[in-house]
Amino acid sequence: MDTLPTPSSVSSTPATKPSKVDPETVTLSGYVVDATYGAESVKTVDAANAHTPDARIGHPGKFPYTRGIHETMYRGRLWTMRQFAGFGSAEDTNKRFKYLLENAKGTKANTGLSTAFDLPTLMGRDSDDALSVGEVGRCGVAIATIDDMARLYKDIPIGEVTVSQTINGPAAVIWAMYLAMAQERGIGWDRLGGTLQNDILKEFHAQNEFIYPPEASVKLVVDTMEFAGQHTPRWNSVSISGYHIREAGSTATQELAFTLRDGMEYVEWGLKRGMPVDAFAPRLSFFFNSHNEFFEEICKLRAARRIWAHAMRERFGAKQERSWLMRTHVQTAGCSLTEQQPLNNIVRVAYQAMAGVLGGCQSLHTDSMDETLGLPTEQAVRVALRTQQILAHETGVHRTVDPLGGSWYVEALTDQMQQDADAIIREVDEMGGVVAGIHKGYFRRAIAEASYRVGQEMEAGDRIIVGVNAYTEGNEDRNMEILQIPHTVETVQCERLAAFRRARDGDTVKRCLDEVRRAARSDENTMPSLIAAAHGRCTLGEMVQAMGDVFGRYSGGPEW
């Protein structure tokens, strides 16, 4: 039997390229799927016994972790149910955090908080910046000062609950504010558990929320990696994110390859800093998308663990087993949700969540059904959380480890996705690495081409999207509550920021910002100066600009 062909999105000359897409036989990534699979579909070490798994598959908790990074997986501990929240003021989001924690009581899973920031914060701008007008608190929570950070996590036991922060360009500054806030609350850094997304490379590929040039941006990421290794043993300093790459239109295989190669780039820069790989690798984590193509998503996660384990052990010489492990957060695919018939999104999210769990994720976020219409309402958030709880307690998927392991189709597709991802990784290596690829425009072109192909399939009706290009009865029903953010959120936030500036000591602020510039200019680790600046009541925008005075601002390479 022929192996699965290379998808057209990965190679310009795929082994099989159908003249017209048949969604019954061709996946979203362009893989042509056979009607049946057998023992001959999967290579094994022992040709005489096709049922003997080779070292590529192995056992759960054992290198190369194809079947999961823990021996007992969800039998021993359910995945963390980490719901994404952030809107309006710090008080608004604090209230939503408490709501999520209260609604998660009684579950066997750990519950973590995941913070969404508004666009000004993501771009490193204060709420009263001229470019922030109309955006404050709209698509996330507005954070400009250490006081905002204190309000955001007020009465939240941050020494017990893990906290994820989806922030990239100004990640070092936001993390400095968080660490300074914890100090002012008397909570030791050794007690803080959580994750800073802090993956600036994918911003240049897909999401565009970068501030400084690529080289300076990666330097700041390495600063946080180094600082976390020395001071915050329970904190993940980088969550290498394929999610946004996929949301921009990549295939699952591109998401797999680009994400892992981004991770390798951070490792390379960490080694150049002089950091031993085993000192920082265990605190790297990953963040993947789970889309509609059920088996691709499962196999993507299985292949990812295998590729990363081999890279860390053989490419980078990591000696500790914890350095070989890929710890993975998964979020269901926001780009797959439709504004037409939004209740259908509950079904999409449920299947995507199950794919993430069957793929072996460590934590999971389920999108809310109304996210294409606006910020999620409390009812929609509750349904999203209940989706995970039903999956955990009613389906039985947790009872055995890697229940799809050994499936001829699953193993063949895992092998093919690894093979194709490895080819892309080699291509990036040959062009000089990820930063070099960014300057060449490689990643953007590849993602745009993949997105265009799938868009054409949908426009032609070859790829059916329920409620969009087929089964549209009921589209006229739009009776759904939408969460509205009042303009007063921006007004009050700006008034608070003005009062914050009036109450602080100007000489202290100037001294702190000068120290930030000095640290950036001398190529020191910037984290100590940023934490001191947060204590000194410098704002987000002021600290970001102080580093911008040294690094400059980036608007894109010449190829863009």
KEVO-176250 format. One record per atom (N, C-alpha, C, O): x, y, z. Coordinates in steps of 0.05 Angstrom, whole numbers, plus 5000, padded with zeros to 4 digits. Layout:
XYZ ...
END
This chain:
501749765000 500050005000 501850255000 503850265014 501050454984 502550704984 502350845011 500350835024 504550985017 504451145042 502851405036 502351475013 502151535057 500751795054 502551985039 504852015046 501452115018 503152295002 503752555017 502252635035 505852685008 506452945019 504353145011 503553154987 503253305029 501153495022 502153715004 504553785005 500453824988 501254034969 502154284983 503654444972 501254325008 502054565023 504954545033 506154745039 506054305033 508754265043 510654255019 512854365021 509954114998 511654084975 510254174950 507854144947 511754304932 510554394907 510054174888 508654204868 511253934894 510853704877 509953464894 511553284899 507453464904 506553254921 506452984906 506252984882 506652764921 506552504909 503852464895 503752334874 501752564906 499152544894 497752814897 497452914919 496852924875 495353174876 492853154860 492853164836 490553114874 488053074860 487253324844 487753544853 486053284821 485253504804 483053664817 482853904813 481353534833 479253674848 479153554876 479153314879 478953724896 478953634923 476353484929 474153574924 476753244940 474553084950 474753074980 476552924990 473153214995 473453215024 473152945037 473752905060 472052755022 471852485032 474552345033 474852145048 476452435017 479052295016 481452475020 483652365023 481152735021 483352925024 483053085049 480953215053 485153095066 485053245091 485453545086 486153625063 485153705106 485553995104 488454055096 488954255083 490353885105 493153935098 493853825070 496053865061 491953695057 492353605030 493253315029 494153225007 493153165050 493852885050 491552715038 489252735046 492252555018 490352365007 490252115024 492251985029 487852055034 487551835053 486451585039 484451605025 487751355044 486751105033 484151015047 483551105069 482750845033 480150745044 480650575069 479150585088 482850415069 483450245092 486450255096 488050315078 487250185120 490150155127 490549895141 488849785155 492949775136 493649525148 496449525159 497749735161 497349295167 499949275180 502149365161 504249465170 501749335135 503749425116 504049725114 505949825102 502149875126 502250165125 504250285144 504950515141 505150135163 506850235184 509450075185 509349825187 511750205182 514250075183 514849985212 514150125231 515949755214 516649655241 519549545241 520749495220 520649525265 523349425268 523449135260 525349045246 521448975268 521448695262 519548635239 517148625242 520748615215 519048575191 517448315192 515348295179 518448125208 517047865209 514547885227 512747725227 514548095244 512248125262 511248415260 512248595274 509448465242 508548735236 507048865259 506549105259 506348705279 504948815302 506748905325 505849005345 509348875321 511248965342 511949255338 513049335318 511249425357 511849715354 514749765356 516149645373 515749945339 518650005341 519150235359 517350325373 521650335360 522350535379 521050805373 520950985390 519950835349 518451085343 515951105359 514951325364 514750875366 512250875380 512750835410 511851005426 514050625417 514850585445 512550565464 510350475457 512950655489 511050635510 510550915522 512351085520 508250965534 507651215546 509751285568 510551105583 510651535568 512551615588 515451545582 517251595598 515951425558 518551345550 519351475524 517651525507 521951535521 522951655497 522151485473 522351245474 521151615451 520951905445 518252025451 517552225440 516751895469 514252005480 511952035459 510252205462 512051875439 509951885419 507251845432 505251965424 507151665452 504651595465 504051755490 502151695505 505551965495 505052145518 507552165535 509251995536 507652395549 510152445565 509952315593 511952305607 507652225601 507352095627 506351805624 504751745606 507351635641 506651355639 503651305643 502451135629 502451445661 499651395667 497751605655 495351575655 498851825645 497352045632 494952115649 495252175673 492552115637 490152215651 489052025673 487252105688 489951775673 489251595695 490351705722 489151665743 492751825720 493951935744 493152215750 492952295773 492652375728 492052665732 490752765707 491952745685 488452885709 487152995686 488653245676 490253355690 488153315651 489353555640 488353805656 486253795668 489954015655 489054265667 486954405649 487454435625 484754485661 482654625646 483254925649 482455045669 484555035629 485455305630 483755475611 484255485587 481855625622 480055785606 481256065603 482056195622 481156165578 482156425570 480156645578 477856615572 481156855591 479257065599 480757335600 483157345607 479357535593 480457805594 478757995578 478357965554 477658195592 476058405579 475658635597 475758605622 475258875586 474659105602 476859185621 479259185614 476059255645 477959335666 479159095680 478258875677 481159155696 482358945713 480258825731 480258585736 478458985742 476358885760 474458705745 473558495756 473758775720 471958605704 473158325700 471758125704 475658315693 476958055688 477457905714 477257665715 478058045735 478357925762 475757775769 475857555780 473557905764 470957785770 470557535753 469557335763 471257535727 471057305710 472857085720 472156845720 475357155728 477156945739 475856805763 475956555764 474756955781 473456835805 471156665797 470556455809 469656745776 467356585766 468356315755 467156115761 470556325740 471656075729 472655895751 472155655750 474055995770 475055835792 472755715808 472855475816 470655865813 468355765828 466855545813 466055345824 466655585786 465155385770 466855135765 465754925756 469355145771 471054905767 471354735792 472554525791 470154825814 470354675839 469054395835 467054365822 470354205848 469353935847 470453765825 470153515825 471853885806 473153725785 475753615794 477053725811 476453385782 479053265789 481353395775 483653355781 480753565755 482853705741 483753955755 482154085769 486254025752 487154275761 486054495744 485654455720 485454725755 484454945740 486455175740 487455255761 487055265716 488955485713 487555725700 485555695686 488655965705 487656205693 489356285670 491856265671 488056375648 489556465625 488556745618 486156795615 490456925616 489857215614 490057315586 492157295573 487957445576 487957575550 488157875555 486757985571 490058005541 490458295543 489358445519 489158335497 488558695523 487458845501 489658925482 492058895488 488859035459 490859095438 492959295446 495259255440 492159515460 494359695468 496459565486 498859615482 495559395504 497459255522 499159065505 501659055509 497958925486 499458735469 501558885453 503658775446 501059135446 502959295430 504759465447 506359615437 504559435474 506359575492 505759865495 507460035499 503159935492 502360215493 500560255518 498960085525 500860485531 499160555554 496360605544 495860665521 494460585562 491660615555 490960885545 488960925531 492461095553 491961365544 493661455521 493761695514 495061265508 496561325484 494561405462 492361295461 495461585444 493661675422 492761435405 490561445394 494461235402 493861005385 492160795400 491360595388 491560845425 489960655441 486960725440 485260565449 486260955430 483461055431 481560855417 482060765395 479460785431 477460595421 478160305424 476460135418 480560245434 481359965437 481659875466 482159635471 481460055484 482059985513 479959795524 477559865524 480859555532 479059365544 477259215525 475459065533 477659265499 475759155479 476058855474 474158695476 478558775469 479058485463 480758355484 481958145478 480858465507 482358355529 482458565551 481258775549 483958505572 484058685595 486258895591 488358835580 485659135600 487559355598 489459355622 488559385645 492059335617 494059335638 496259535630 497659495610 496659745646 498759945640 500559985664 502760105660 499859895688 501459955712 501459715731 499859525727 503259725750 503259515771 500659515787 499859315797 499459755790 496859765804 494659615789 493059485801 494759645762 492859485745 493259185750 491359035752 495859105751 496458825755 495458735782 494458505784 495658895802 494658825829 491658795829 490658605842 490258965815 487358945813 486558695797 484558575804 488058635777 487358405760 487358145776 485657975772 489358105794 489557855809 488857895839 489657725855 487358095845 486558145873 484957905884 483157805871 485757805907 484457585921 484757315906 483557125915 486257315885 486857055871 489356935884 491357075886 489256685893 491556565906 493756485886 493956255878 495256685876 497156635855 499456455864 500956365847 499756415889 501756215898 500755935897 502255745901 498155895890 496955635888 495755575860 495955345850 494655775847 493455745821 495455815800 496756025802 495755655779 497555725757 496255935739 493855935735 497956115730 497056345714 498556345687 500956345687 497056365666 498156385639 497656675629 495456785633 499656785616 499357055605 500057065576 502257015568 497957125559 498357125530 499357405522 497757575515 501957435523 503257695517 505857635503 507257435511 506657795484 509057725469 511057965466 513157955479 510358165450 512258385446 513158505472 515558535477 511358585491 512158695516 512158495539 511658565562 512558235532 512358025552 514158065576 513358025599 516658145571 518558185593 517558405613 517858375637 516258605602 515258825619 512858725635 512658775659 510958595622 508558495636 509458295658 508358305680 511358125652 512257925672 513658075695 513357995718 515158275689 516458435710 514358555729 514758555753 512158655717 510058765734 508758555751 508158595775 508458315740 507258095755 509058015778 508157975800 511657985773 513557905793 513758125815 513858055839 513658375807 513758595826 511258595843 511358645867 508958545830 506358535845 506458305865 505558345888 507558075858 507657855877 509457925901 508757865923 511658065895 513358145917 511858335936 512158305961 510358515926 508858705942 506658575958 505758675978 505758345948 503758185963 505157985982 503757845997 507757975983 509257796000 509257515991 509557336008 508857465965 508857195955 511557135941 512257285922 512956935950 515556875939 515456775911 513556635903 517356845895 517456765867 517556465864 516656355844 518656325883 518856035881 516155905883 515855665876 514156055892 511355945894 509755995869 507655875865 510756165851 509156245828 509256035806 511455955797 506955935798 506855745776 505255865753 503255995757 506255825729 504755935706 506555935681 508655825680 505456075661 506756085635 506556365623 504456485623 508756455613 508856705597 508956615568 510756465560 507056705551 507156605523 509756695511 511356525503 510356955508 513057045504 514356935478 516756925476 512656845459 513756735434 513656945413 511656965398 515757095410 515857325392 516157235363 515257375345 517357005358 517856915331 515356875315 515156955292 513256755328 510856715313 509356975307 507656985289 510057185322 508857445315 509757545288 508157665273 512257495281 513257565255 512157385233 511957465210 511457145240 510256955221 507357025215 506357015192 505857095237 502957085235 501457305248 499657425235 501957375273 500157535288 500757835287 499058005293 503257915281 504058185275 504258365300 504458615297 504158255324 504258425348 507158435358 507758365381 508958515340 511758555348 512258845352 510759015344 514458905366 515259185372 518059245362 518459435347 519959075370 522759115363 523558935340 522158745333 525958985328 526958805308 527258515318 527458475342 527258315300 527358035309 529657975328 529257835348 532058075322 534358005338 534058115367 534557965386 533158365370 532758475396 530458335411 530558295435 528458265395 526058135407 526857865419 525957795441 528457705404 529357445414 531157475438 531157315456 532857685438 534557745461 532957775486 533657675508 530657915485 528857945508 527657685517 527357635541 526957515498 525957245505 528057095521 527456965541 530557105511 532756955525 533157075553 533856935572 532857335556 532957465582 531057335602 531757265624 528557295593 526557175611 527256875616 526856785638 528256735596 529056455600 531156435621 531056265639 533156615619 535456615638 534456685666 535256555686 532856895668 531856985694 530056775707 530256725731 528356645691 526556435702 528156205713 527556095734 530356125699 531955905708 533355965735 533955785750 533756225740 535156295765 533256355788 534056325812 530756445782 529056545804 526256425806 525056445827 525156305785 522356215785 522255925776 521555875753 522855745794 523055455785 520455335775 520555125762 518155455782 515555345773 514355495749 512055435742 515855675738 514755845717 515855775690 518255735687 514155745670 514955695642 515355965628 513456115624 517856015621 518556285611 517656325582 517356555573 517256115567 516456135539 514455915533 514855685539 512155995520 510355795509 510455825479 509256005468 511855645466 512255665437 509755595423 508755365425 508655785408 505955765399 505555715370 506355875353 504355485364 503455435336 500555525332 499655545309 499255585354 496355655352 495855885332 494155865315 497456105335 496956335318 497856285290 496856405271 499856115286 500756035259 498455895245 497955955221 497055725259 494755585247 492455765242 491055755222 491955955261 489756145258 490256325234 488356415222 492756365226 493356535203 492956385177 493056505156 492456125178 491855975154 493755755147 493555635125 495655685164 497555475157 496155195158 493855175168 497455005147 496554725150 497454615177 499054745190 496454385184 497254265209 500254195208 501654225228 501254115185 504054035182 505854285184 507954275197 504954505172 506554745175 506554845204 508654925214 504254835217 504154905245 506154745261 507554855277 506154485256 507954305270 510854385265 512454405284 511654415240 514454465233 515354745242 517454775254 513754945236 514555225243 514755255273 516555385283 512855135288 512955165317 515455035329 516755155346 515954795320 518254655332 520854795324 522754805340 521054895299 523455035291 523755295306 526055375312 521555435313 521755665330 522855585357 524555725368 521955365368 522955265394 525955215392 527455285411 526855095370 529755035367 531355295365 533555315374 530055505353 531455765351 531955885379 534155985384 529955865396 530355965424 532555805438 534155925453 532555545434 534655385446 537355475436 539255495452 537655515410 540255595399 541155865411 543455895417 539256055414 539956315425 540656285455 542356435465 539256105469 539956055497 542755945500 544256025518 543455765482 546155655483 548255865477 550455865489 547656045458 549556255452 549956445476 552056555479 547856465492 548056635517 549956495537 550856625555 550456245533 552156095552 550655945572 551755845592 548055915568 546355765587 546455465580 546055395557 547055285599 546855005594 544054925586 542155015598 543854755566 541154695555 539354575577 536954635577 540454415594 538754285615 537954485637 536254425654 539054735636 538354935656 535755075648 534355185665 535055075622 532655225613 530655055598 528355125597 531554845585 529754685568 527354575583 525154575571 527654485608 525254375621 523054575626 520754495632 523654835623 521555035628 520455155603 518955345603 521155035580 519855105555 517354945552 517254715559 515255075542 512754925537 511655005509 512755185496 509654865500 508554905473 505554945474 504254875493 504555065453 501755145451 500855095422 501755225404 499054895419 498054825393 495054875389 493554895409 494354895364 491554925356 490354645353 491754455345 487754615358 486454365351 484054435333 482154555342 484354365308 482454445287 480454215282 480254025297 479054245260 476854055254 477753785243 476353585246 480153775231 481053525219 482053335242 484353335250 480253175252 480553025277 483152875279 484652915298 483652695260 486052525262 488652675257 490652615269 488552875239 490953045236 491853175262 494253185268 489853265277 490553405302 491753215323 493653285337 490652975324 491752775342 494652705334 496452695351 495052645309 497652565299 499652785300 502052735304 498753035297 500553265299 501853265327 504353315329 500353235348 501453245375 503253005380 505253035394 502552765370 504252535373 506952575359 509052515370 506852675335 509352725319 510952945332 513452935333 509653145344 511053375356 512853275379 515153355381 511753105396 513253005419 515752855410 517852875421 515352695388 517552535378 519752705366 522152665372 518952905350 520953075337 522553225359 524953245357 521053335378 522353505399 524253335416 526453425423 523453095423 525152925440 527752865426 529852885438 527652795400 530052735385 531752985382 534252975385 530553215377 532053465374 533553535399 535953605399 532153515422 533453595447 535653405455 537753495465 535253155450 537352955459 539652945439 541952935447 539052955413 541152905393 542253165381 544653185376 540453355375 541453605363 542753785383 544753915378 541553795408 542553985428 543953855451 544953995468 543953595452 545553455472 544453475500 546053455520 541853515503 540653525530 540953245544 540453045531 541753245569 542252995583 539852925601 539352685606 538453125612 536253065630 533652995615 532953115594 532352785625 529852705611 527752925610 526252945591 527653095631 525753315631 526153505608 524353645600 528653525598 529153695575 528153585549 527653725530 527653315549 526653195524 523653215522 522553175500 522353265544 519353255544 518153505532 519053725537 516153465515 514653685504 512053705520 510253535518 511753915536 509353965551 507554155535 508554365526 505054075531 503454205510 500754305521 499254155533 500254555515 497554665519 496154665492 497454705471 493554605491 491954605467 489554785470 488254795491 488954935449 486555095448 485055025423 486154985402 482355005426 480754945402 480955175382 481655395390 480255125358 480855305336 478755535333 476555495324 479555775342 477856005339 477156055310 474856145305 479056015292 478556075264 476555885251 475555945229 475855665264 473955475253 471055545261 469155435250 470755725280 468055795290 466655985270 467956135257 464055955269 462556115250 460556295264 459456215285 460056525253 457956705263 455256605255 453256655269 455056445233 452556325225 452056085244 453855925249 449656065254 448855835271 450955795293 452055575294 451455985310 453555965330 453355725349 455355645360 450855625353 450655385370 452155145359 452954975374 452555145332 454154925321 456954925331 458354715330 457955155340 460655175349 461155005374 463354915379 459054955390 459354785413 460254505404 461954385417 459054405382 459754145372 462554145361 464153955367 463254355346 466054365335 468054365358 470054215357 467554525378 469454545401 469654275415 471854195424 467454135418 467553875432 469353675418 470953535430 469053655391 470753475376 473653555376 475453395379 474153815374 476853915374 478153865402 480553795403 476653905423 477653845450 478353555453 480453485465 476653385443 477253095445 479753025429 481352855438 480153145406 482653095391 485053185407 487153045408 484953415421 487153495438 487753305460 490153255466 485653195472 486053005494 487152735483 488952625495 485952645461 487052395450 489852425440 491352225437 490652675433 493352725425 495252745448 497752745444 494252775473 495952765497 496753035508 499053065518 495053245506 495753505516 495853505547 494653335560 497253705558 497453735587 495453935598 494553925621 494654125581 492554315589 490954385564 491854355542 488554485569 486554515547 484854765552 483954805574 484454925531 482455135531 480355075510 481055015487 477855105517 475655065498 474455345492 473655485510 474255405466 473155665458 470155675464 468855475466 469255915467 466355965472 464855985445 466056075425 462355905445 460855885420 460456165407 459956175383 460556375422 459856645412 462256815405 461957055402 464656705404 467056865401 467257005374 468657205372 465756905354 465757045328 463957295328 464157455310 462257315349 460457535351 461457755369 460757995366 463057685389 464157875408 465557725430 465957485428 466157875451 467357745475 465357545487 462957605488 466357325497 464457115508 462757215531 463757355549 460257135531 458557185554 459056975575 460356775570 458057025599 458456825621 457256555614 458356345620 454856565601 453556315594 455356155574 455655915577 456456295554 458156155535 460656045547 461555835540 461756195566 464156105580 463555855596 465155665597 461255855609 460455625626 460155375608 460955155615 458855405585 458555185566 461255075557 461654835555 463155265551 465755175543 467155015564 468454815559 466955105590 468154955612 466754685616 468054485620 464054695614 462554445618 463354235596 463353995601 464054335572 464854155550 467353995559 467453755554 469254125572 471553985582 470853785604 471853565605 469053875622 468353705644 466753455635 467053245647 465053485615 463653255604 465653065591 465552825594 467553185576 469653025564 471252865585 471952635581 471852995607 473452875628 471952665644 473152455652 469352705649 467952535668 465852355656 464852175670 465052395631 462952245620 463752065596 462251875589 465952135582 466551985558 468451745562 468551565546 469851745584 471751525590 474351545575 475851345575 474951765562 477451785546 479851775564 482151725554 479551825589 481851835607 482651565618 484751535631 481051365612 481451105626 483950955617 485050795633 484750995593 487150855583 488951055568 487951255558 491451005568 493451195557 493651155526 493950925517 493451365511 493751365482 492051145470 493150955458 489451165473 487650945463 487750905433 487050685424 488751095418 488951055389 491650955380 492150905357 493550935399 496250835393 496050555381 494650385391 497550515360 497550245347 495550235324 495650035308 493750425321 492050435298 493750475273 495450655272 493350305253 495050325229 494850595216 496850715207 492450705215 492050975203 493451185220 494851355210 493051175246 494251385264 497251375263 498551575261 498351135264 501251115263 502451195236 504551325234 501051125214 501951205187 501851505184 503651625173 499651625193 499451915191 501452065209 502552275201 501851955233 503952075251 506652065237 508052265238 507351835225 509951815212 510152015189 512252145186 507952035173 508152215150 508352505158 509852655146 506852585179 507052865188 509752925199 510853145195 510952725213 513752765223 515652805200 517352975200 515352625180 517152635157 517052905143 519053025136 514553005138 514253255124 515153495141 516353685131 514653485167 515553695185 518553705186 519853915186 519853465187 522753455187 523953585162 525953725164 522553545139 523553665114 523353965115 525254105106 521254075127 520954365129 523054475148 524254685143 523554335171 525554425190 528354435177 529854625182 528954235160 531554235146 531654475127 533854595124 529454535115 529454765096 530055025111 531555195101 528855055135 529355295151 532255305160 533555515160 533355075168 536155055176 537955155153 539855305157 537355065129 538955125106 538955425099 540855525088 536755565106 536655855100 537956025123 537956265121 538955885144 540356025165 538756055191 539656195209 536455925193 534855935218 532356105215 531756215194 530856125237 528356265236 528556565232 527156675216 530456695246 530756985242 531457045214 530357235202 533156895202 533856935173 531456885156 530957035137 529856685162 527356625147 525356855149 523956915130 525256985173 523457215176 524257435157 522557555144 526857495156 527757715139 527257645109 527057825093 527257395102 526757315074 523757295067 523057275044 522057325088 519157305083 518157015079 515956975069 519856825086 519156545080 516656445094 514856335081 516356495119 514156395134 511456515125 509456375122 511456775121 508956905112 508056805085 505656755081 509956765067 509156665040 507956385042 505956325030 509256215058 508355935060 505555925072 503855775062 505056085093 502456075106 500356195087 498156095086 501056405073 499156535055 498356345032 495956335025 500256195022 499555995001 497755775011 495855694997 498255685035 496555475046 493755575051 491755445045 493555815062 490955935068 489355985043 486955935042 490756075022 489356124996 488255864984 485955864974 489755644986 488855394975 486255304989 484355224976 486255305016 483855215031 481555405025 479255315023 482055665023 479955855017 478655794990 476255824988 480355724971 479255654944 477455414946 475355404933 478255214962 476654974965 473955034977 471954914969 473955214996 471455285009 469655444990 467255404989 470855634976 469355794957 468055624935 465855674927 469555414927 468555234906 466455044916 465154904901 466155024943 464354824954 465554554957 464054364964 468054524950 469354264953 469654184983 469553954990 470054384999 470354345028 467954465042 467654715042 466254305053 463754395065 464154505093 465354375110 463054745098 462954855125 460054895132 458655055120 459154735151 456254725158 455355005167 456455125185 453155095154 452055355160 453255585145 452255805145 455455535130 456755745115 456355705085 455155875071 457255475074 456855415046 455055175041 454855075019 453855075062 451854855060 450254855086 451054945107 447854735084 446054715107 445654985121 446055005145 444755175106 444555455116 441855515128 441455735137 440055325128 437455385141 437855445171 439155295185 436755665179 437055755207 439055985210 439456085232 440456055188 442456275189 441156545196 442556725206 438556565191 437256815196 436756865226 436157085235 437056645242 436556665271 439056775285 441056625288 439057025293 441357145306 440757235334 442057415345 438757105347 438057185374 440157075394 439856855404 442157235399 444257145417 445257385432 445857595421 445557355458 446557575475 449557625468 451057435465 450257875465 453057945459 454058125481 452758325489 456458055491 457658215513 458658485501 460258485483 457758695513 458558965504 460459095525 459959065549 462559225515 464459355533 463759655532 464159785511 462859775553 462060055553 464460235550 466660165558 464060475539 466260665535 467360765562 469660855563 465760745583 466660835609 469160675618 470760775634 469560425608 471960275615 474460425607 476360455623 474460535583 476760685574 477060945589 479261025596 474861085594 474961335609 476061295637 477861445645 475061105651 475961055679 478860965679 480461045696 479660795660 482460695658 484360935654 486460945667 483661115636 485361345631 485561535655 487661645660 483261565669 483261735693 485061615714 486561755728 484961345717 486661215737 489561245729 491261285747 490161225704 492961245695 494061525700 496361555708 492361725696 493162005702 493762035732 495662165739 491961925749 492361945778 494861795786 496261885804 495361565774 497761405780 500261575774 502161575790 500361715752 502661875745 503062105765 505262175773 500762225773 500962455791 502062375819 503462525832 501462125827 502162045854 505061945857 505961905880 506461895835 509061775837 511261985838 510762225834 513661895844 515962065845 517362085818 518361875808 517462315806 518562355779 521462285778 522362165758 523062345798 525862295797 526361985798 528261885784 524761845813 525061555814 524361425787 525761255778 522261525774 521561425748 523761475728 524461295713 524861715728 527061775709 529461595714 530661495695 530161555739 532461395745 531961105737 533760975726 529561005741 528960725734 529060685703 530160495694 527960875688 527960855659 530760875648 531360745628 532361045659 535161065651 536560805655 538260725639 535960665677 537160405683 536260195663 537860025655 533760205654 532760025634 534360065608 535159875595 534660315600 536260375576 539060285578 540160165559 540260325601 543060245605 543359945603 545259845590 541459795615 541559495614 541259405585 542659215577 539459525571 538959445543 541459515526 542259355509 542659745531 544959825515 547359655520 548959605502 547759575545 550059415553 549759125549 551558965555 547459045538 546858765532 546658595557 547158355556 545958715580 545458565604 542658445603 541158515585 542158265622 539458165625 537658405635 538258535655 535558455620 533858695626 531858645649 530758835659 531458395657 529358345677 529758485703 527758605713 532058495716 532358635741 531658935739 530359045757 532459065717 531759345714 528759385709 527659585718 527459205695 524659225690 523059185716 521059325720 523858995732 522458955758 522759195776 520859285789 525159315776 525659555792 523959785781 522959945797 523659795755 521960005743 519059975750 517560165753 518159725751 515359665759 514859765788 512859895794 516759695805 516559785833 516660095834 515360215851 518260215816 518560505816 516160645803 516260895800 514160495795 511660605784 512060715756 510660905748 513760595740 513860655712 511560515698 510760295707 510560625677 508360495662 509360305641 511760305634 507560135631 508259945610 509360095586 511560025576 507960305577 508960455553 511660585557 513260595539 512160675581 514760805587 517060605586 519160665575 516560365598 518760165597 519160065569 521460015561 516960015554 517259925526 518760135510 520460065494 518160385513 519460595498 522460625506 524160685489 522960585532 525760605541 527560405526 529760465517 526460155523 527959955507 527960025478 529859965463 525760145468 525560225440 527660435434 528560445411 528360605453 530460805449 533060675442 534760795428 533460425451 535960285446 535660095422 537360095404 533459945422 533159735401 531959835375 532459725354 530460055376 529060155353 526360005351 525859815365 524760095332 522159975327 522259835300 523759915282 520559625297 520659465272 517959485258 515859445270 518059535232 515559555216 515459345195 513559335180 517359165194 517358945174 519758965156 520859175151 520458735145 522758725127 522158825100 519758875094 524058855082 523658965055 521858785038 520558885020 521758525044 520158345028 517158375034 515458275019 516458505057 513658525065 512358755051 509958805055 
END
